[in-house]
Amino acid sequence: MAKFALRRILQAIPLLLGVAILSFALIQFLPGGPLTLLAHNPHATDAQIKQLAHNLGLDQPGYVQFFHWFGGILHGDWGTSYVDNRPVLTDIGERLPATLLLMGSGLLVSFVLAITIGVLSAVRPYSLFDYGATFFSFFGLSMPVFWFGLMLQLLFAVHLGWLPAADAYDERAGPSFWGGLHHLVLPALTLGITSIAGWSRYLRSSLVDVIRQDYIRTARAKGVTPRRVITVHAMRNALIPLVTVMALDIPGYFTGAVVVETVYSWPGMGRLFFDSLNTRDYPVQLGLLIISAGLIVLGNLIADLVYGYLDPRIKYS
């Protein structure tokens, strides 16, 4: 398994290189640029704008800018933010823990609720609960994430007053474990709502097929309790398709984090990416895209390793 993981990591190197080239090219073709806001400043002269472009290297050809930027990454220098004049890695490093916390919490909430709903729907197919879960799943899949976040804020923060509407902690009380957990509930639930809907349907369909297999009938004939049949014999095989879907949904978690962090003023990479788009902060945008691509590759690698744990027939040699 270690050789397989190492081989996958080596295969990811050209993939990340391709992401870097494509991301840099797309940003170069975007209308406007880092100096757009300065150009609208009546106090800025053309000479000042040209001098700033020269200082930032924006007056050089695109391929020269790319090699300069990518060479800096290979040496650990990811560039400097155009907005706050701080190293890009410093800005991202301050926001990365908050985003990982939000994504991890969203994944945990989605996994627990999807497993619970999917199993109950599979063991009681075509029941009232199954029909209700199907209805709410389609409702969750068709609902925009930002709208759901706003509705949760309106219900739990404005009308009921049970949970805070925004931020990662109460500024008056300061950071604390329970305070942070209190602020995390709504963003994590908003981020995971579409996954709960989709994953529960995948697990329900997979588990219904598995419990009809001969080895499940054999386990029941031997007197194995229904709970053990589901949790020990059926779930391991039923989870394999779900792991595939979870791995494919990891990119959506970062994309959703951009929206969720903006709605809830969560101080993570998603909000930083949104702010950098508004200010045309190219070094920060590129750094966030590379970090995101790395997280996606890592998530898919973990999913492949989980396959081997769930299904002993899968060999990595």
C-alpha positions in Angstrom: 0.0 0.0 0.0 2.9 2.4 0.7 4.3 1.8 -2.8 0.8 2.5 -4.2 0.5 5.7 -2.3 4.0 6.8 -3.4 3.1 6.0 -7.0 -0.1 8.1 -6.8 1.8 11.0 -5.3 4.3 10.9 -8.1 1.5 10.8 -10.7 0.0 13.9 -9.0 3.0 16.0 -9.8 2.3 16.5 -13.6 -1.4 16.9 -12.7 -0.6 19.8 -10.3 1.8 21.2 -12.9 -1.1 21.2 -15.4 -3.4 22.9 -12.9 -0.8 25.6 -12.3 -0.4 26.3 -16.0 -4.1 26.3 -16.8 -4.9 28.4 -13.7 -2.2 31.0 -14.6 -3.4 31.1 -18.2 -7.1 31.6 -17.3 -6.3 34.4 -14.9 -4.2 36.1 -17.5 -7.1 36.1 -19.9 -9.6 37.5 -17.4 -10.7 41.1 -18.2 -9.2 43.8 -16.0 -6.2 43.2 -13.8 -4.6 44.1 -10.5 -4.2 47.7 -11.6 -7.8 48.2 -12.7 -8.9 49.8 -9.4 -5.9 52.0 -9.4 -6.6 53.1 -12.9 -10.0 54.5 -11.8 -8.3 56.6 -9.1 -8.3 60.2 -10.4 -5.2 60.9 -8.3 -3.1 58.2 -9.9 -1.1 59.2 -12.9 -0.1 57.1 -15.9 3.5 57.2 -14.9 2.7 55.9 -11.4 0.6 53.1 -12.8 3.3 52.1 -15.3 5.9 52.2 -12.5 3.8 50.0 -10.3 3.2 47.5 -13.1 7.0 47.4 -13.6 7.6 46.8 -9.9 5.1 43.9 -9.9 6.4 42.4 -13.1 3.0 42.9 -14.9 4.6 44.6 -17.9 6.5 41.4 -18.8 5.2 38.7 -21.2 2.9 36.1 -19.8 5.3 33.2 -20.1 8.0 35.2 -18.3 5.6 36.0 -15.5 4.6 32.3 -15.2 8.2 31.0 -15.0 9.0 33.7 -12.4 6.0 32.7 -10.4 6.4 29.0 -10.7 10.1 29.1 -10.0 9.3 31.0 -6.8 6.9 28.2 -5.8 9.6 25.6 -6.3 11.8 27.6 -3.9 9.0 28.1 -1.3 8.2 31.7 -2.4 4.6 31.8 -3.4 4.6 35.6 -4.1 3.3 38.6 -2.2 -0.2 39.8 -2.0 -1.0 42.9 -4.0 -3.5 44.1 -1.4 -1.8 43.7 2.0 1.8 43.3 0.8 2.2 40.1 2.9 3.5 36.7 1.7 0.8 34.6 0.1 1.7 31.6 2.3 1.2 33.7 5.4 -2.3 34.8 4.3 -3.3 31.2 3.3 -1.7 29.7 6.4 -3.9 31.9 8.6 -7.1 30.9 6.8 -6.3 27.3 6.1 -7.2 25.9 9.6 -10.6 27.6 9.6 -11.4 26.1 6.1 -10.2 22.6 7.1 -12.3 22.8 10.3 -15.4 23.8 8.3 -14.8 21.2 5.6 -14.1 18.4 8.1 -17.2 19.3 10.2 -19.3 19.4 7.1 -18.0 16.0 6.0 -18.7 14.6 9.4 -22.2 15.9 9.6 -22.9 14.7 6.1 -21.5 11.3 6.7 -23.3 10.6 10.0 -26.7 11.9 8.8 -26.4 10.2 5.3 -25.4 6.9 6.9 -28.3 7.1 9.3 -30.9 8.1 6.7 -29.6 5.7 4.1 -29.6 2.7 6.4 -33.1 3.4 7.7 -34.4 3.9 4.2 -32.8 0.6 3.0 -34.0 -1.6 5.8 -37.5 -0.1 5.5 -37.9 0.4 1.7 -41.1 2.1 0.4 -42.1 3.0 4.0 -43.3 6.5 5.0 -39.8 7.3 6.2 -38.3 6.2 2.9 -40.7 8.3 0.9 -40.1 11.3 3.2 -36.3 10.9 2.9 -36.6 10.7 -0.9 -38.6 13.9 -0.9 -36.2 15.9 1.3 -33.2 14.5 -0.6 -34.5 15.8 -3.9 -35.4 19.1 -2.1 -31.8 19.3 -0.7 -30.2 18.5 -4.1 -32.2 21.2 -5.9 -31.7 23.9 -3.3 -29.0 26.6 -3.8 -26.5 26.5 -0.9 -26.5 30.3 -0.4 -30.3 30.3 -0.1 -30.3 27.5 2.4 -27.6 29.3 4.5 -29.7 32.5 4.5 -32.8 30.6 5.5 -31.0 28.9 8.4 -29.7 32.3 9.5 -33.2 33.7 9.4 -34.7 30.8 11.4 -32.1 29.9 14.0 -30.3 33.3 14.4 -33.0 35.9 13.8 -36.3 34.3 14.8 -35.3 31.7 17.4 -32.0 33.3 18.5 -30.5 29.8 19.2 -27.3 30.1 17.1 -25.1 33.0 16.0 -25.6 34.3 12.4 -21.9 34.9 11.4 -18.2 34.9 12.4 -16.2 32.1 13.9 -16.5 33.3 17.5 -17.9 36.0 19.6 -15.6 39.0 19.6 -16.7 40.2 23.0 -16.1 36.8 24.7 -13.0 35.9 22.6 -12.2 32.5 21.1 -13.2 29.4 23.0 -14.0 25.8 22.2 -17.7 25.9 23.0 -18.1 29.3 21.4 -16.4 28.1 18.3 -18.6 25.0 18.2 -21.7 27.2 18.6 -20.7 29.3 15.6 -19.7 26.2 13.5 -23.2 24.5 13.6 -24.9 26.5 10.9 -22.0 26.8 8.4 -21.2 23.0 8.7 -24.9 22.1 8.2 -25.2 24.4 5.2 -22.1 23.0 3.6 -23.2 19.4 4.1 -26.8 19.6 3.1 -26.5 18.6 -0.5 -24.1 15.8 0.3 -26.6 14.4 2.9 -29.2 14.3 0.3 -27.1 12.6 -2.4 -25.1 10.3 -0.2 -28.1 8.9 1.6 -29.7 8.0 -1.7 -26.5 6.3 -3.0 -26.2 4.3 0.3 -29.9 3.3 0.2 -29.7 2.0 -3.3 -26.4 0.2 -2.7 -27.5 -1.3 0.6 -30.8 -2.5 -0.9 -28.9 -4.5 -3.5 -26.4 -5.9 -1.0 -28.9 -7.2 1.4 -30.4 -9.3 -1.4 -27.2 -11.1 -2.0 -26.8 -14.8 -1.1 -24.1 -14.3 1.6 -26.6 -12.1 3.5 -29.3 -14.8 3.3 -26.7 -17.3 4.6 -25.8 -15.0 7.5 -29.4 -14.7 8.4 -29.9 -18.4 8.1 -27.1 -19.0 10.6 -29.0 -16.9 13.2 -26.9 -13.7 12.9 -28.9 -10.8 14.4 -30.4 -8.3 11.9 -28.3 -5.4 13.3 -25.1 -7.4 12.9 -26.1 -8.5 9.4 -26.4 -4.8 8.4 -23.5 -3.3 10.3 -20.9 -6.0 9.8 -21.8 -8.0 6.7 -23.7 -5.6 4.5 -22.2 -2.1 5.2 -18.7 -2.8 4.1 -19.7 -3.7 0.6 -22.4 -1.0 0.5 -20.0 1.7 1.4 -17.7 1.2 -1.5 -19.8 3.1 -4.1 -20.4 5.8 -1.4 -16.7 6.3 -0.9 -16.3 6.9 -4.7 -19.0 9.6 -4.5 -17.5 11.2 -1.5 -14.1 11.4 -3.2 -15.8 13.1 -6.2 -17.6 15.5 -3.9 -14.5 16.8 -2.2 -13.9 19.5 -4.8 -17.5 20.6 -4.3 -16.8 21.2 -0.6 -14.2 23.8 -1.4 -16.4 25.4 -4.0 -19.3 25.4 -1.5 -16.9 26.8 1.2 -16.5 29.9 -0.9 -20.2 30.5 -0.7 -20.7 29.4 2.8 -17.8 31.4 4.2 -19.1 34.5 2.4 -22.6 34.1 3.8 -21.4 33.4 7.4 -18.4 35.7 7.3 -16.3 32.6 8.2 -12.5 33.5 8.1 -11.3 30.8 5.8 -9.8 30.3 2.4 -13.1 30.5 0.6 -13.7 34.0 1.9 -10.1 34.9 1.1 -10.6 33.6 -2.4 -13.8 35.7 -2.8 -12.1 38.8 -1.6 -9.1 38.2 -3.9 -11.4 38.0 -6.8 -12.8 41.4 -6.1 -9.4 43.0 -5.7 -7.7 41.0 -8.6 -5.1 39.7 -6.1 -3.6 37.2 -8.6 -0.9 35.7 -6.3 -3.4 34.9 -3.6 -5.8 33.4 -6.2 -3.2 31.2 -7.7 -1.9 30.1 -4.3 -5.5 29.1 -3.3 -6.1 27.2 -6.5 -2.9 25.2 -6.1 -3.7 24.4 -2.4 -7.2 23.4 -3.4 -5.9 21.1 -6.2 -3.6 19.5 -3.7 -6.4 18.9 -1.2 -8.5 17.3 -4.0 -5.6 14.9 -5.0 -5.1 14.0 -1.3 -8.8 13.3 -0.9 -8.9 11.0 -3.9 -5.8 9.2 -2.6 -7.4 8.6 0.8 -10.5 7.3 -0.9 -8.5 4.8 -2.9 -6.8 3.6 0.3 -10.2 3.2 2.0 -11.3 0.9 -0.8 -8.6 -1.6 0.2 -9.8 -1.5 3.8 -13.5 -2.0 2.9 -12.9 -4.7 0.3 -10.0 -7.1 1.0 -10.2 -8.3 -2.6 -8.6 -5.1 -3.7 -4.9 -5.4 -4.0 -2.4 -2.5 -4.5 0.6 -4.6 -5.4 
